[in-house]
């Protein structure tokens, strides 16, 4: 199923609004939805001043924005197709070094 022009505009408008109100880095990188099927989501992000580093390759942060958008839109499309009220819950895990033990000291023990 290829997207029509109206559907593509609707998805890109939602992406623009979400980037402007929720995640500013998405708005800054300006990704565009090209196609959405049941198997894949195609996202286009230009390699310009905003996303290019000094070696003329894409910043890792811009690549991560693209990956997050593809997975997020895949989940959003599945949720909308199910016609159920689904509230996604995200769990963020932080690994902290507590006390005297540090990760490098665990790997490199002096004898």
Secondary structure in CASP SS format (residue, H / E / C, confidence):
PFRMAT SS
TARGET T0000
AUTHOR 0000-0000-0000
METHOD secondary structure of the structure
MODEL  1
X C 1.00
X C 1.00
X C 1.00
X C 1.00
X H 1.00
X H 1.00
X H 1.00
X H 1.00
X H 1.00
X H 1.00
X H 1.00
X H 1.00
X H 1.00
X H 1.00
X H 1.00
X H 1.00
X H 1.00
X H 1.00
X H 1.00
X H 1.00
X H 1.00
X C 1.00
X C 1.00
X H 1.00
X H 1.00
X H 1.00
X H 1.00
X H 1.00
X H 1.00
X C 1.00
X C 1.00
X E 1.00
X E 1.00
X E 1.00
X E 1.00
X E 1.00
X C 1.00
X C 1.00
X C 1.00
X C 1.00
X E 1.00
X E 1.00
X E 1.00
X E 1.00
X C 1.00
X C 1.00
X C 1.00
X C 1.00
X C 1.00
X C 1.00
X C 1.00
X E 1.00
X C 1.00
X C 1.00
X C 1.00
X C 1.00
X C 1.00
X E 1.00
X C 1.00
X H 1.00
X H 1.00
X H 1.00
X H 1.00
X H 1.00
X H 1.00
X H 1.00
X H 1.00
X H 1.00
X H 1.00
X H 1.00
X H 1.00
X H 1.00
X H 1.00
X H 1.00
X H 1.00
X H 1.00
X H 1.00
X H 1.00
X H 1.00
X H 1.00
X H 1.00
X H 1.00
X C 1.00
X C 1.00
X C 1.00
X C 1.00
X C 1.00
X C 1.00
X C 1.00
X C 1.00
X C 1.00
X C 1.00
X C 1.00
X C 1.00
X C 1.00
X C 1.00
X C 1.00
X C 1.00
X C 1.00
X C 1.00
X C 1.00
X C 1.00
X H 1.00
X H 1.00
X H 1.00
X H 1.00
X H 1.00
X C 1.00
X C 1.00
X C 1.00
X C 1.00
END
